[in-house]
Amino acid sequence: MVLMKKHYFSSVSSFTHKIEVTFHYFDLQYSDERTFFITVILKYQTHQVLCDFIYILDHPEVYGAISINEHYANAKKFFEQHVHHTLLYSDELLLAQNFTDTHSFKKTSDNYHLFLPKK
């Protein structure tokens, strides 16, 4: 059983580094002081799909995953068809976490609160 878990985690990390995640835009309609939605483009080889990451901001550490919205079904289909992998929640967490290390995420999140409507 332990060997299966080790294999599972290595298979998750083996494909996520092959996925390019680029910033597309963020929409304040869905964002607030606690949650930050960023639309990104997931690319694998010549294939791409839009996807929304949702980040929870009211915790000591920022963490995110793929938002279950109108883009979610297409993102799942993208992974199944082109990456030959069923998208798991652990994959979503890893992809969202990797994106937090990019310049575009840092720049967007730094400016994010400037655009929030004042209550």
C-alpha positions in Angstrom: 0.0 0.0 0.0 2.8 2.4 0.8 4.5 1.7 -2.5 1.3 2.6 -4.3 1.2 6.0 -2.6 4.8 6.7 -3.5 4.0 5.8 -7.1 0.9 8.0 -7.1 2.8 11.1 -5.8 5.6 10.6 -8.3 3.1 10.3 -11.2 1.4 13.6 -10.1 4.6 15.5 -10.0 5.9 14.0 -13.2 3.4 15.7 -15.4 2.7 19.0 -13.6 6.1 20.4 -14.5 5.2 19.8 -18.2 2.1 22.1 -17.9 2.8 25.8 -18.7 0.6 28.2 -16.8 0.4 31.8 -18.0 -1.6 34.6 -16.7 -4.7 35.6 -18.7 -6.7 38.1 -16.6 -8.5 38.5 -13.3 -12.1 39.5 -12.9 -13.1 41.4 -9.8 -16.7 40.2 -10.2 -15.8 37.0 -8.4 -13.0 38.2 -6.1 -13.2 39.8 -2.7 -11.0 40.4 0.4 -10.9 36.6 1.1 -10.7 35.1 -2.4 -8.8 35.9 -5.5 -9.7 34.5 -8.9 -7.2 34.5 -11.7 -7.9 33.2 -15.1 -4.9 31.4 -16.6 -4.1 29.5 -19.7 -2.9 25.9 -19.2 -0.6 24.8 -22.0 0.7 21.3 -22.8 2.6 21.0 -26.0 0.4 22.6 -28.7 -2.8 22.4 -26.7 -4.2 25.0 -24.3 -7.3 25.6 -22.2 -8.6 28.5 -20.0 -8.9 27.8 -16.4 -9.6 29.8 -13.2 -7.5 29.4 -10.1 -9.1 30.5 -6.8 -6.8 31.5 -4.0 -7.9 31.7 -0.4 -6.3 34.8 1.1 -7.5 34.9 4.7 -5.1 32.2 5.9 -1.5 32.6 7.1 -0.4 30.9 3.8 -2.0 31.6 0.4 -3.2 28.4 -1.2 -5.2 27.8 -4.3 -6.9 25.2 -6.6 -8.8 25.2 -9.8 -12.2 26.8 -9.4 -15.2 24.7 -10.2 -16.9 27.0 -12.6 -17.7 27.3 -16.4 -14.0 26.4 -17.3 -13.7 23.4 -15.0 -15.2 20.8 -17.4 -12.9 21.9 -20.2 -9.9 21.8 -17.9 -10.7 18.2 -16.8 -11.2 17.2 -20.5 -7.9 18.9 -21.4 -6.0 16.7 -18.9 -7.8 13.6 -19.9 -7.3 14.1 -23.7 -3.9 15.7 -23.9 -2.0 14.7 -20.8 -3.8 11.4 -20.4 -4.3 12.0 -16.7 -7.5 12.3 -14.6 -7.3 15.7 -12.9 -7.1 15.3 -9.1 -7.5 17.8 -6.4 -3.8 17.3 -5.4 -2.9 18.2 -9.0 -4.9 21.4 -8.8 -3.2 22.4 -5.6 0.2 21.8 -7.1 -0.5 23.7 -10.3 -1.9 26.6 -8.3 1.0 26.6 -5.9 3.6 26.5 -8.7 1.9 29.5 -10.3 2.3 31.6 -7.1 6.1 31.5 -7.7 5.7 33.3 -11.1 6.4 37.0 -11.7 2.9 37.5 -13.2 1.2 36.1 -10.1 3.3 38.3 -7.8 2.7 41.4 -9.8 -1.1 40.7 -10.1 -1.5 39.9 -6.5 0.5 43.0 -5.4 -1.9 45.2 -7.4 -5.0 43.1 -6.6 -6.1 45.1 -3.5 -5.8 48.4 -5.4 -8.6 47.3 -7.6 -11.0 45.9 -5.0 -14.1 48.0 -4.5 -14.0 49.8 -1.1 -16.9 48.8 1.2 
